[in-house]
Amino acid sequence: MFKYTLNQQEIQAVESLVGELLARKETVSEHQFFEDIALYAHELPRQLREFMLHMKYGDRASVWIVAGFPVDDQAIGRTPAHWSQATGMTKREETAFALFSALSGDMFGWATQQNGTIIHNIMPIRGHEQEQLGSGSAALLAWHTEEAFHPLRCDYLALMCLRNPDRVPTTVASVDMVNLSDEVRRILFEPRFIILPDNSHFAGYGAVGAEEIEQDRSLSDSYQGIARMNSDPEKVPVLYGHPTAPYMAVDPYYMRVPEHDKKARDALNALTQALDEQLRDIVLTAGDCCYIDNYRSVHGRKAFAARYDGTDRWLKRINLTRDLRKSRASRADSASRVIY
């Protein structure tokens, strides 16, 4: 894993850019703000830009961190009880996070996830303790590709830690590190596997009620599309891209293999075991921005005991794509960053 730590001079430069952007935010649309983020990112310190571009191109790393941006634990307020209750007290941190992230791609969101917001809030939610979701806690969040079920899944998943007093580890493993036989690799490249949508995309997990969904035709269609992917999924490969340096889409908890296809099941088990053996912990601390190559790595989270007292682990999350145009048919217009 590669890590870049900002020095004091670089922190001051980032703070200056953040201040300029926040001064504009109240007078521009969300679309314009994210365009501004992409523009202002060109003014970040050169060594930071060089580091991020080296990570982006050439498959040099599957996980990397930008550290050192200061987070004021008191100023950001209490960890919210639910992502829909997050206030605007973290605009400074979100803006810095978005600036760094813009060096790796374009930010986007899902209409069916956290009500279409671009920058997500991840914290334990009461009642989700045993869920296979970022809002879970008591149950291990099994490793997975983010939105493995969807062809428009992100190229990179970005996480910014605001608070992690219990040092809860994020778990990661890369397909680059696994050894698979030629036969297993061949089977995993074939469309013999089913990956279902995860629960975060279903209506019951959003803050929008059923009546509001029904009144919004586009949103209703989006949820119906998720339901179709769940009830009538297509078979897909687990590995794709170059045969000797593959990309990967895998989420064992939400995967199914046809009963008769023992070879596919054995191949998936072989990959699962190989990734389990390579899994490692990363403990993010306040200010760490972690970037995970979603084509080459899986990620998860160790179990922990949530307190629900305003001091629990709190992350921000951004989906990044290297090609926003590929989702044009699923966005309302070319300026939108929300996939329906």
C-alpha positions as a Markdown table, in Angstrom:
| # | Residue | x | y | z |
|---|---|---|---|---|
| 1 | Met | 0.0 | 0.0 | 0.0 |
| 2 | Phe | 1.2 | 3.5 | -0.9 |
| 3 | Lys | 0.7 | 6.5 | 1.4 |
| 4 | Tyr | 1.2 | 10.2 | 0.8 |
| 5 | Thr | 1.3 | 12.5 | 3.9 |
| 6 | Leu | 0.7 | 16.2 | 3.4 |
| 7 | Asn | 3.3 | 18.5 | 4.9 |
| 8 | Gln | 2.3 | 21.8 | 6.6 |
| 9 | Gln | 2.9 | 23.9 | 3.5 |
| 10 | Glu | 0.7 | 21.6 | 1.5 |
| 11 | Ile | -2.1 | 21.6 | 4.1 |
| 12 | Gln | -2.1 | 25.4 | 3.9 |
| 13 | Ala | -2.4 | 25.3 | 0.1 |
| 14 | Val | -5.3 | 22.8 | 0.4 |
| 15 | Glu | -7.0 | 25.0 | 3.1 |
| 16 | Ser | -6.8 | 28.0 | 0.8 |
| 17 | Leu | -8.5 | 26.1 | -2.1 |
| 18 | Val | -11.2 | 24.8 | 0.3 |
| 19 | Gly | -11.9 | 28.3 | 1.5 |
| 20 | Glu | -12.3 | 29.6 | -2.1 |
| 21 | Leu | -14.7 | 26.8 | -3.0 |
| 22 | Leu | -16.8 | 27.1 | 0.2 |
| 23 | Ala | -17.1 | 30.8 | -0.5 |
| 24 | Arg | -18.6 | 30.0 | -3.9 |
| 25 | Lys | -20.8 | 27.0 | -2.8 |
| 26 | Glu | -23.7 | 29.1 | -1.6 |
| 27 | Thr | -24.0 | 30.9 | -4.9 |
| 28 | Val | -23.7 | 28.0 | -7.4 |
| 29 | Ser | -25.6 | 24.8 | -8.3 |
| 30 | Glu | -24.4 | 21.4 | -7.1 |
| 31 | His | -23.4 | 20.7 | -10.7 |
| 32 | Gln | -21.3 | 23.8 | -10.9 |
| 33 | Phe | -19.7 | 23.1 | -7.6 |
| 34 | Phe | -18.5 | 19.7 | -8.8 |
| 35 | Glu | -17.2 | 21.3 | -12.0 |
| 36 | Asp | -15.4 | 23.8 | -9.8 |
| 37 | Ile | -13.9 | 20.9 | -7.7 |
| 38 | Ala | -12.4 | 19.4 | -10.9 |
| 39 | Leu | -11.0 | 22.8 | -11.9 |
| 40 | Tyr | -9.5 | 23.7 | -8.5 |
| 41 | Ala | -8.0 | 20.2 | -8.2 |
| 42 | His | -5.4 | 21.3 | -10.8 |
| 43 | Glu | -4.1 | 23.8 | -8.2 |
| 44 | Leu | -3.4 | 21.3 | -5.5 |
| 45 | Pro | 0.3 | 20.9 | -4.7 |
| 46 | Arg | 2.2 | 19.3 | -7.5 |
| 47 | Gln | 3.8 | 16.4 | -5.6 |
| 48 | Leu | 0.3 | 15.4 | -4.4 |
| 49 | Arg | -1.0 | 15.6 | -8.0 |
| 50 | Glu | 1.9 | 13.5 | -9.2 |
| 51 | Phe | 1.3 | 10.9 | -6.5 |
| 52 | Met | -2.4 | 10.6 | -7.3 |
| 53 | Leu | -1.8 | 10.3 | -11.1 |
| 54 | His | 0.9 | 7.7 | -10.6 |
| 55 | Met | -1.6 | 5.7 | -8.6 |
| 56 | Lys | -4.3 | 6.2 | -11.2 |
| 57 | Tyr | -2.3 | 5.1 | -14.3 |
| 58 | Gly | -0.4 | 2.0 | -14.9 |
| 59 | Asp | -2.0 | -0.2 | -12.2 |
| 60 | Arg | 0.8 | 0.7 | -9.7 |
| 61 | Ala | -1.4 | 0.1 | -6.7 |
| 62 | Ser | -4.8 | -1.2 | -5.8 |
| 63 | Val | -5.1 | 0.8 | -2.5 |
| 64 | Trp | -3.5 | 4.1 | -1.5 |
| 65 | Ile | -3.9 | 6.8 | 1.1 |
| 66 | Val | -3.6 | 10.5 | 1.3 |
| 67 | Ala | -3.1 | 11.5 | 5.0 |
| 68 | Gly | -2.5 | 14.6 | 7.0 |
| 69 | Phe | -5.5 | 16.8 | 6.4 |
| 70 | Pro | -6.5 | 18.0 | 9.9 |
| 71 | Val | -10.0 | 17.2 | 11.1 |
| 72 | Asp | -11.3 | 19.1 | 14.1 |
| 73 | Asp | -13.2 | 16.5 | 16.1 |
| 74 | Gln | -15.2 | 19.1 | 18.0 |
| 75 | Ala | -16.1 | 21.2 | 15.0 |
| 76 | Ile | -17.6 | 18.4 | 12.9 |
| 77 | Gly | -20.0 | 17.6 | 15.7 |
| 78 | Arg | -21.5 | 14.3 | 16.8 |
| 79 | Thr | -21.5 | 11.2 | 14.6 |
| 80 | Pro | -25.1 | 11.3 | 13.2 |
| 81 | Ala | -27.5 | 8.5 | 14.2 |
| 82 | His | -28.4 | 8.1 | 10.4 |
| 83 | Trp | -26.9 | 9.3 | 7.2 |
| 84 | Ser | -30.0 | 11.3 | 6.5 |
| 85 | Gln | -29.3 | 13.3 | 9.7 |
| 86 | Ala | -25.8 | 14.5 | 8.7 |
| 87 | Thr | -25.6 | 18.3 | 9.0 |
| 88 | Gly | -23.4 | 20.8 | 7.0 |
| 89 | Met | -20.8 | 20.9 | 9.7 |
| 90 | Thr | -18.3 | 18.8 | 7.6 |
| 91 | Lys | -18.3 | 20.9 | 4.4 |
| 92 | Arg | -14.7 | 21.8 | 4.9 |
| 93 | Glu | -13.7 | 18.1 | 5.1 |
| 94 | Glu | -16.0 | 17.1 | 2.3 |
| 95 | Thr | -14.5 | 19.8 | 0.0 |
| 96 | Ala | -10.9 | 18.7 | 0.7 |
| 97 | Phe | -11.9 | 15.1 | 0.1 |
| 98 | Ala | -13.6 | 16.0 | -3.1 |
| 99 | Leu | -10.6 | 17.9 | -4.3 |
| 100 | Phe | -8.2 | 15.0 | -3.7 |
| 101 | Ser | -10.7 | 12.6 | -5.3 |
| 102 | Ala | -11.2 | 14.7 | -8.5 |
| 103 | Leu | -7.6 | 13.7 | -9.3 |
| 104 | Ser | -8.7 | 10.1 | -9.8 |
| 105 | Gly | -12.0 | 10.6 | -11.7 |
| 106 | Asp | -15.5 | 12.1 | -11.8 |
| 107 | Met | -17.8 | 11.7 | -8.7 |
| 108 | Phe | -21.2 | 10.2 | -9.1 |
| 109 | Gly | -24.0 | 8.8 | -7.0 |
| 110 | Trp | -26.9 | 6.4 | -7.2 |
| 111 | Ala | -30.6 | 7.4 | -7.2 |
| 112 | Thr | -31.3 | 4.3 | -5.1 |
| 113 | Gln | -28.6 | 4.9 | -2.6 |
| 114 | Gln | -28.6 | 7.6 | 0.1 |
| 115 | Asn | -31.2 | 9.5 | -1.9 |
| 116 | Gly | -28.9 | 10.3 | -4.8 |
| 117 | Thr | -26.3 | 12.2 | -2.8 |
| 118 | Ile | -22.7 | 12.3 | -4.2 |
| 119 | Ile | -20.8 | 12.3 | -1.0 |
| 120 | His | -22.1 | 9.6 | 1.4 |
| 121 | Asn | -22.0 | 9.4 | 5.1 |
| 122 | Ile | -21.1 | 6.0 | 6.6 |
| 123 | Met | -21.8 | 5.3 | 10.3 |
| 124 | Pro | -23.4 | 2.6 | 12.4 |
| 125 | Ile | -27.2 | 2.8 | 12.3 |
| 126 | Arg | -29.3 | 1.3 | 15.1 |
| 127 | Gly | -31.2 | -1.7 | 13.8 |
| 128 | His | -28.5 | -2.4 | 11.1 |
| 129 | Glu | -26.1 | -4.2 | 13.4 |
| 130 | Gln | -26.3 | -7.5 | 11.6 |
| 131 | Glu | -26.7 | -6.1 | 8.1 |
| 132 | Gln | -24.2 | -6.6 | 5.3 |
| 133 | Leu | -24.0 | -2.8 | 4.8 |
| 134 | Gly | -21.6 | 0.0 | 5.7 |
| 135 | Ser | -24.1 | 1.0 | 8.3 |
| 136 | Gly | -23.8 | -2.4 | 10.1 |
| 137 | Ser | -21.5 | -2.9 | 13.1 |
| 138 | Ala | -21.8 | -6.1 | 15.1 |
| 139 | Ala | -21.5 | -8.3 | 12.1 |
| 140 | Leu | -18.4 | -8.6 | 10.0 |
| 141 | Leu | -18.9 | -6.7 | 6.7 |
| 142 | Ala | -17.7 | -9.4 | 4.3 |
| 143 | Trp | -15.3 | -8.3 | 1.6 |
| 144 | His | -16.8 | -7.4 | -1.8 |
| 145 | Thr | -16.5 | -5.3 | -4.9 |
| 146 | Glu | -18.6 | -2.1 | -4.6 |
| 147 | Glu | -21.8 | -2.5 | -6.6 |
| 148 | Ala | -20.5 | -5.7 | -8.0 |
| 149 | Phe | -23.9 | -6.4 | -9.5 |
| 150 | His | -24.0 | -3.3 | -11.6 |
| 151 | Pro | -22.1 | -2.7 | -14.9 |
| 152 | Leu | -21.7 | 1.0 | -14.1 |
| 153 | Arg | -20.0 | 0.3 | -10.7 |
| 154 | Cys | -17.2 | 2.8 | -9.8 |
| 155 | Asp | -13.6 | 2.5 | -10.9 |
| 156 | Tyr | -12.4 | 3.7 | -7.5 |
| 157 | Leu | -14.1 | 3.8 | -4.1 |
| 158 | Ala | -12.9 | 6.6 | -1.9 |
| 159 | Leu | -13.2 | 6.7 | 1.8 |
| 160 | Met | -12.4 | 9.6 | 4.1 |
| 161 | Cys | -12.2 | 9.0 | 7.9 |
| 162 | Leu | -13.6 | 11.7 | 10.1 |
| 163 | Arg | -13.6 | 9.6 | 13.3 |
| 164 | Asn | -12.5 | 6.1 | 14.2 |
| 165 | Pro | -11.8 | 6.1 | 18.0 |
| 166 | Asp | -12.1 | 2.3 | 18.2 |
| 167 | Arg | -9.6 | 1.8 | 15.4 |
| 168 | Val | -12.1 | -0.4 | 13.4 |
| 169 | Pro | -10.1 | -1.9 | 10.5 |
| 170 | Thr | -11.1 | -1.7 | 6.9 |
| 171 | Thr | -10.2 | -5.0 | 5.2 |
| 172 | Val | -8.7 | -5.2 | 1.6 |
| 173 | Ala | -7.4 | -7.8 | -0.8 |
| 174 | Ser | -6.3 | -7.5 | -4.4 |
| 175 | Val | -6.8 | -9.9 | -7.3 |
| 176 | Asp | -3.2 | -9.1 | -8.2 |
| 177 | Met | -2.0 | -11.1 | -5.2 |
| 178 | Val | -3.9 | -14.4 | -5.8 |
| 179 | Asn | -2.6 | -17.5 | -7.5 |
| 180 | Leu | -5.2 | -19.4 | -9.5 |
| 181 | Ser | -4.9 | -22.4 | -11.8 |
| 182 | Asp | -5.5 | -21.8 | -15.6 |
| 183 | Glu | -8.7 | -23.9 | -15.4 |
| 184 | Val | -10.1 | -21.9 | -12.5 |
| 185 | Arg | -9.2 | -18.6 | -14.2 |
| 186 | Arg | -10.8 | -19.8 | -17.4 |
| 187 | Ile | -14.1 | -20.6 | -15.6 |
| 188 | Leu | -14.1 | -17.3 | -13.8 |
| 189 | Phe | -13.9 | -15.5 | -17.1 |
| 190 | Glu | -17.1 | -17.1 | -18.3 |
| 191 | Pro | -20.7 | -15.8 | -17.6 |
| 192 | Arg | -21.7 | -18.5 | -15.2 |
| 193 | Phe | -22.3 | -16.4 | -12.0 |
| 194 | Ile | -25.2 | -14.4 | -10.6 |
| 195 | Ile | -24.6 | -11.3 | -8.5 |
| 196 | Leu | -27.6 | -9.7 | -6.8 |
| 197 | Pro | -28.1 | -6.1 | -5.7 |
| 198 | Asp | -27.1 | -5.4 | -2.1 |
| 199 | Asn | -29.7 | -4.2 | 0.3 |
| 200 | Ser | -28.5 | -0.5 | 0.3 |
| 201 | His | -30.3 | -0.1 | -3.1 |
| 202 | Phe | -33.7 | -1.2 | -2.0 |
| 203 | Ala | -36.4 | 1.3 | -1.0 |
| 204 | Gly | -36.6 | 0.2 | 2.6 |
| 205 | Tyr | -33.1 | 1.5 | 3.3 |
| 206 | Gly | -33.6 | 5.0 | 1.9 |
| 207 | Ala | -35.0 | 8.0 | 3.7 |
| 208 | Val | -37.6 | 8.6 | 0.9 |
| 209 | Gly | -41.0 | 7.1 | 1.6 |
| 210 | Ala | -43.0 | 4.9 | -0.7 |
| 211 | Glu | -45.4 | 7.7 | -1.7 |
| 212 | Glu | -42.5 | 10.0 | -2.7 |
| 213 | Ile | -41.0 | 7.3 | -4.8 |
| 214 | Glu | -44.3 | 6.6 | -6.5 |
| 215 | Gln | -44.7 | 10.3 | -7.3 |
| 216 | Asp | -41.2 | 10.5 | -8.9 |
| 217 | Arg | -41.4 | 8.5 | -12.1 |
| 218 | Ser | -37.6 | 8.3 | -12.7 |
| 219 | Leu | -36.9 | 7.2 | -9.1 |
| 220 | Ser | -39.8 | 4.7 | -9.2 |
| 221 | Asp | -38.3 | 3.3 | -12.5 |
| 222 | Ser | -34.9 | 3.1 | -10.9 |
| 223 | Tyr | -36.2 | 1.1 | -7.9 |
| 224 | Gln | -38.1 | -1.2 | -10.3 |
| 225 | Gly | -34.9 | -1.7 | -12.2 |
| 226 | Ile | -33.1 | -2.8 | -9.0 |
| 227 | Ala | -36.1 | -5.2 | -8.3 |
| 228 | Arg | -35.7 | -6.7 | -11.8 |
| 229 | Met | -32.0 | -7.2 | -11.3 |
| 230 | Asn | -32.8 | -9.1 | -8.1 |
| 231 | Ser | -35.7 | -11.2 | -9.5 |
| 232 | Asp | -34.3 | -11.9 | -13.0 |
| 233 | Pro | -30.5 | -11.5 | -12.9 |
| 234 | Glu | -28.2 | -12.2 | -15.8 |
| 235 | Lys | -25.2 | -14.5 | -15.5 |
| 236 | Val | -21.9 | -12.7 | -15.6 |
| 237 | Pro | -18.2 | -13.5 | -15.3 |
| 238 | Val | -16.3 | -12.8 | -12.1 |
| 239 | Leu | -13.0 | -12.0 | -13.9 |
| 240 | Tyr | -12.8 | -9.8 | -17.0 |
| 241 | Gly | -10.2 | -7.7 | -18.9 |
| 242 | His | -6.8 | -9.1 | -19.7 |
| 243 | Pro | -6.4 | -12.8 | -19.1 |
| 244 | Thr | -3.1 | -12.5 | -17.1 |
| 245 | Ala | -3.9 | -9.3 | -15.3 |
| 246 | Pro | -7.7 | -9.4 | -14.8 |
| 247 | Tyr | -10.2 | -7.1 | -13.3 |
| 248 | Met | -12.7 | -8.6 | -10.9 |
| 249 | Ala | -16.4 | -8.2 | -9.8 |
| 250 | Val | -17.2 | -10.4 | -6.8 |
| 251 | Asp | -19.6 | -10.2 | -3.8 |
| 252 | Pro | -19.9 | -13.7 | -2.3 |
| 253 | Tyr | -22.7 | -12.8 | 0.2 |
| 254 | Tyr | -24.9 | -11.7 | -2.7 |
| 255 | Met | -23.8 | -14.2 | -5.3 |
| 256 | Arg | -25.5 | -17.4 | -6.6 |
| 257 | Val | -24.2 | -20.2 | -8.7 |
| 258 | Pro | -26.6 | -22.5 | -10.6 |
| 259 | Glu | -26.9 | -25.8 | -8.6 |
| 260 | His | -25.8 | -27.9 | -11.6 |
| 261 | Asp | -22.6 | -25.9 | -12.2 |
| 262 | Lys | -20.2 | -27.5 | -9.7 |
| 263 | Lys | -17.2 | -26.3 | -11.7 |
| 264 | Ala | -18.3 | -22.7 | -11.4 |
| 265 | Arg | -19.0 | -23.1 | -7.7 |
| 266 | Asp | -15.6 | -24.7 | -7.1 |
| 267 | Ala | -13.9 | -21.9 | -9.1 |
| 268 | Leu | -15.6 | -19.2 | -7.0 |
| 269 | Asn | -14.6 | -21.1 | -3.8 |
| 270 | Ala | -11.0 | -21.1 | -5.0 |
| 271 | Leu | -11.0 | -17.4 | -5.6 |
| 272 | Thr | -12.7 | -16.7 | -2.3 |
| 273 | Gln | -10.2 | -18.8 | -0.4 |
| 274 | Ala | -7.3 | -17.1 | -2.2 |
| 275 | Leu | -8.6 | -13.6 | -1.4 |
| 276 | Asp | -9.3 | -14.6 | 2.2 |
| 277 | Glu | -5.6 | -15.6 | 2.5 |
| 278 | Gln | -4.5 | -12.2 | 1.2 |
| 279 | Leu | -6.9 | -10.1 | 3.2 |
| 280 | Arg | -5.2 | -7.4 | 5.3 |
| 281 | Asp | -6.4 | -4.7 | 7.7 |
| 282 | Ile | -6.1 | -1.0 | 7.2 |
| 283 | Val | -6.9 | 1.2 | 10.2 |
| 284 | Leu | -8.0 | 4.7 | 9.0 |
| 285 | Thr | -7.6 | 7.6 | 11.3 |
| 286 | Ala | -9.1 | 11.1 | 11.2 |
| 287 | Gly | -8.1 | 12.9 | 7.9 |
| 288 | Asp | -7.0 | 9.7 | 6.0 |
| 289 | Cys | -8.4 | 9.5 | 2.5 |
| 290 | Cys | -8.3 | 6.0 | 1.2 |
| 291 | Tyr | -8.6 | 5.0 | -2.4 |
| 292 | Ile | -9.5 | 1.5 | -3.5 |
| 293 | Asp | -9.3 | 0.3 | -7.1 |
| 294 | Asn | -12.7 | -1.3 | -7.4 |
| 295 | Tyr | -11.7 | -3.2 | -10.5 |
| 296 | Arg | -8.8 | -5.0 | -8.8 |
| 297 | Ser | -9.6 | -5.0 | -5.1 |
| 298 | Val | -12.3 | -6.0 | -2.6 |
| 299 | His | -12.9 | -4.3 | 0.7 |
| 300 | Gly | -14.9 | -5.0 | 3.9 |
| 301 | Arg | -14.8 | -4.1 | 7.6 |
| 302 | Lys | -14.2 | -5.9 | 10.9 |
| 303 | Ala | -17.1 | -6.1 | 13.4 |
| 304 | Phe | -17.3 | -3.6 | 16.2 |
| 305 | Ala | -19.6 | -2.6 | 19.1 |
| 306 | Ala | -21.4 | 0.6 | 18.2 |
| 307 | Arg | -22.2 | 3.0 | 21.1 |
| 308 | Tyr | -24.7 | 5.3 | 19.4 |
| 309 | Asp | -23.5 | 8.1 | 21.6 |
| 310 | Gly | -22.2 | 10.5 | 18.9 |
| 311 | Thr | -18.6 | 9.2 | 19.1 |
| 312 | Asp | -18.8 | 6.2 | 16.7 |
| 313 | Arg | -16.8 | 5.6 | 13.6 |
| 314 | Trp | -17.7 | 8.1 | 10.8 |
| 315 | Leu | -16.6 | 8.0 | 7.2 |
| 316 | Lys | -17.3 | 9.8 | 4.0 |
| 317 | Arg | -17.6 | 7.9 | 0.8 |
| 318 | Ile | -17.3 | 8.8 | -2.9 |
| 319 | Asn | -17.8 | 6.7 | -6.0 |
| 320 | Leu | -15.4 | 7.7 | -8.8 |
| 321 | Thr | -15.5 | 6.9 | -12.5 |
| 322 | Arg | -12.8 | 7.4 | -15.1 |
| 323 | Asp | -15.5 | 7.8 | -17.8 |
| 324 | Leu | -18.7 | 9.6 | -16.8 |
| 325 | Arg | -20.0 | 9.3 | -20.3 |
| 326 | Lys | -20.5 | 5.5 | -20.1 |
| 327 | Ser | -23.4 | 6.1 | -17.8 |
| 328 | Arg | -25.1 | 8.8 | -19.9 |
| 329 | Ala | -28.1 | 6.6 | -20.8 |
| 330 | Ser | -28.8 | 6.2 | -17.0 |
| 331 | Arg | -28.5 | 9.9 | -16.1 |
| 332 | Ala | -31.2 | 12.5 | -16.5 |
| 333 | Asp | -29.0 | 14.8 | -18.5 |
| 334 | Ser | -25.3 | 15.3 | -19.3 |
| 335 | Ala | -24.8 | 17.5 | -16.3 |
| 336 | Ser | -26.3 | 15.1 | -13.8 |
| 337 | Arg | -24.0 | 12.9 | -11.7 |
| 338 | Val | -26.8 | 10.6 | -10.4 |
| 339 | Ile | -27.4 | 7.2 | -12.0 |
| 340 | Tyr | -31.0 | 6.1 | -12.2 |
